[in-house]
Amino acid sequence: MKSVEITREFDKLVRAFEAAPVQTRDMVRRQVKMAVRDVREYARDHHRFVTRSGMTEKSIMSLAKDNQGTVMLTNNIARWQHEGTKPYVIVPRSKKVLRFAINKEFVFSKRVRHPAH
């Protein structure tokens, strides 16, 4: 997994606040907003899940307020794909069996344990 590194130079930041507090605060807020945007875009471009509609990527959102930023998943399916789920059994809703493909061939089953291991 790749990581995103944010460098902190607190001494420079403290001196900048002392010299020009209003301008420095505004600059820090702009930098936080840009950093959060960059992390959001990186997450959208480098995810490890299979997507069909693009809705999962669109659910990766960001929020920047003052000097704090958050990148989050706003839909449950995206959260489950990212964080995983507890094991559970899948059963058909309206048919007698489930049908899915394994190695380009259809397989039928009355129930499936997810994850399979």
Rosetta blueprint (number, residue, H / E / L):
1 M L
2 K L
3 S L
4 V L
5 E L
6 I L
7 T L
8 R L
9 E L
10 F H
11 D H
12 K H
13 L H
14 V H
15 R H
16 A H
17 F H
18 E H
19 A H
20 A L
21 P H
22 V H
23 Q H
24 T H
25 R H
26 D H
27 M H
28 V H
29 R H
30 R H
31 Q H
32 V H
33 K H
34 M H
35 A H
36 V H
37 R H
38 D H
39 V H
40 R H
41 E H
42 Y H
43 A H
44 R H
45 D H
46 H L
47 H L
48 R L
49 F L
50 V L
51 T L
52 R L
53 S L
54 G L
55 M H
56 T H
57 E H
58 K H
59 S L
60 I E
61 M E
62 S E
63 L E
64 A E
65 K E
66 D L
67 N L
68 Q E
69 G E
70 T E
71 V E
72 M E
73 L E
74 T L
75 N L
76 N H
77 I H
78 A H
79 R H
80 W H
81 Q H
82 H H
83 E H
84 G L
85 T L
86 K L
87 P L
88 Y E
89 V E
90 I E
91 V L
92 P L
93 R L
94 S L
95 K L
96 K L
97 V L
98 L E
99 R E
100 F E
101 A E
102 I E
103 N L
104 K L
105 E E
106 F E
107 V E
108 F E
109 S E
110 K L
111 R L
112 V E
113 R E
114 H E
115 P L
116 A L
117 H L
